[in-house]
Amino acid sequence: MNENILFTLAFIVVAGAAAQWAAWRTQVPAIVFLLAVGLAAGPGLGWIDPDRLFGPVLFPAVSLAVAVILFEGSLTLRFSELRGMSTVVLRLVSLGALLTWAVAAVAAHLFVDLDWGLAALFGALVMVTGPTVIVPLLRFVRPSDKVATVLRWEGIVIDPIGALAAVLVYQFLVSRALPDLPAWSALWVFVKAVGVGFATGWIAAEALGRMLRRYLVPDYLDSVIVLAFVVGVFTASNLLAHEAGLLAVTVMGMRLANMKGVPLEDILSFKETLTILLISVLFIVLAARLDVAQLAEVGKGVVLVFMAIQFVAQPLKVWASTWGSGLRWQEKALIAWIGPRGIVAAAVSALFALRLRELGHPGAEVLVPLTFAVIIGTVLFAGGTARLAAQRLGVAEPQARGVLIVGAHRLGRELGLALTRLGFRVIVADTDYALVREARMAGLETFFGNVVSKEADRRLDLVGVGYLLAMSPYPELNALAAVRYQREFGRGNVYVVLTPEEVAKKGQQVADPRYARLLAGKEAGLAELLALFERGAKIYATRLSEAFAFESYQEQFSGRGNLLLAIDAKGRLQGVGPEFTSRPGPDWYLLGLYLPVEGEKGKVAGASA
């Protein structure tokens, strides 16, 4: 028995991680794979029975997980990002939410024959566009800053609002089922939940922020203490007022994100990792609970409800909320296009449906399959079409082909010029103004300052940038830059050149190899490469072909310098170092620093061989 439970738990975690990896490899939103795994392992093959596996712990555990996810999302909400967009977000989570609620409720009543009470509850549940789906989807779609800001804020702020609206309708339905409970109690429950949620969240944020600012918590306990606060505040708020916990943790996260002097970088990193794990587990578990037979009984009405929400409620909500906002029609269209429902709708619908069935409310069993049908439909629609829609509408960020080069010395400048000629956006950064001036005079985009400073966070425009070449003469700066940008670009796209000091120590790097990859090699550091320039070396950009293969390239340039970068046939950049295992083929470009030979066929700095 215990072995079966262990196997099931291990399967959920491993399958969730595999789904996330598959999403990364295929550039398809992870929720598509997670739902497929849950449906296959649950109603499909019968491997997972969440109710039997977790018993009465299931829904409290789901509620805590949702609280952590909401808190992590709200930690990224900085009011400074809302310049000019605050009115739009407020309208979306108020007027827009009411319009979505109304359209969804009417559709559920007309097409699925739910009574008005259950239809109103369903409308409250599906007016939520959750961050569990929105945030990963934004990474995949990469819309413009305005669109991304509006969607992220709406997705996070609307979650507790939708939960509270659902609580209001639920309490009204309970008051009708229980004759001893007065109808006005539903309104009192709502007001009490809002008051308690705001108060406890704000007070907790002030207390936690002061503790972190005054170094009352050691660094290694930061994430643990914050997680304990989230769990404690969520539980305490729910004990004081029914379903106030989600609002409390959202308020706490938003307040912490906008407090000055609170160190949140490590906390955000931990919470992001935890959130990915929780989302993976939750979607698999809740999808495994879905009763496909009940969904089939609902019939064609499910499709009509989905179409009403996606093609009537979404455009109506966005049109009403963005009137006079200054957003272009293309940006409005994409905001209306992306409206996937997420984990809060799934979790709360399952919880309320269970309680309403216990009270004997007719039709309550339809609530969960109908909600999941909308989740699956909106997720598949947004995940499958949003990137293409963003590109066609002209509001998608360009492909991340840009390169940030730390070090404006001759190597950084010449590499930057060669990459620019090959179609890459290049930013050369340095703290030496004279070197930055030379790079600027050469026609390169430059940044004067420290790339790991707060000033860089404000001024450094990284739209479309996806690679880092840290080649400054300061090993500590290279290490800090690698740590700072590996979370944004991915460790596989962060490269470091060894400084003279590191080469003298026989390749001992200050930069942790977990955060960066080595460029050139342990014997060819910055000093050796710059010395090649003094001897007349140049950057050669050579295109391989069937006639001029990699073997011919190696023969031509052997003993003359170092191969530094490779660009594959799809335009992806790879640094050449000890970890370089690719086999360059036709249509690849190879960039190397080589001494010239009289009469050679290769050309310099961006030309083909």
Secondary structure, DSSP 8 states (H G I E B T S, - for coil): -HHHHHHHHHHHHHHHHHHHHHHHHHTS-HHHHHHHHHHIIIIIT----HHHHHGGGHHHHHHHHHHHHHHHHHTT--GGGGTTTHHHHHHIIIIIHHHHHHHHHHHHHHHS---HHHHHHHHHHHT---HHHHHHHHHHH-B-HHHHHHHHHHHHHHHHHHHHHHHHHHHHHHHHH-TTS-TTHHHHHHHHHHHHHHHHHHHHHHHHHHHHHTT-S-GGGHHHHHHHHHHHHHHHHHHHSTT-HHHHHHHHHHHHHTSTT---HHHHHHHHHHHHHHHHHHHHHHHHT--HHHHHHHTTHHHHHHHHIIIIIHHHHHHHHSTTS---HHHHHHHHH-----HHHHHHHHHHHHHHHHTT-TTGGGHHHHHHHHHHHHHHHHHHHHHHHHHHHT-B---S-EEEEE--SHHHHHHHHHHHHTT--EEEEES-HHHHHHHHHTT-EEEES-TTSHHHHHH---TTEEEEEE--S-HHHHHHHHHHHHHHH-GGGEEE---HHHHHTTS--SS-TTT-EESS-SSS-HHHHHHHHHTT-EEEEEE--SSS-HHHHHHHHTTSEEEEEEE-TTS-EEE-STT------TT-EEEEEE---TT-S--SSS---
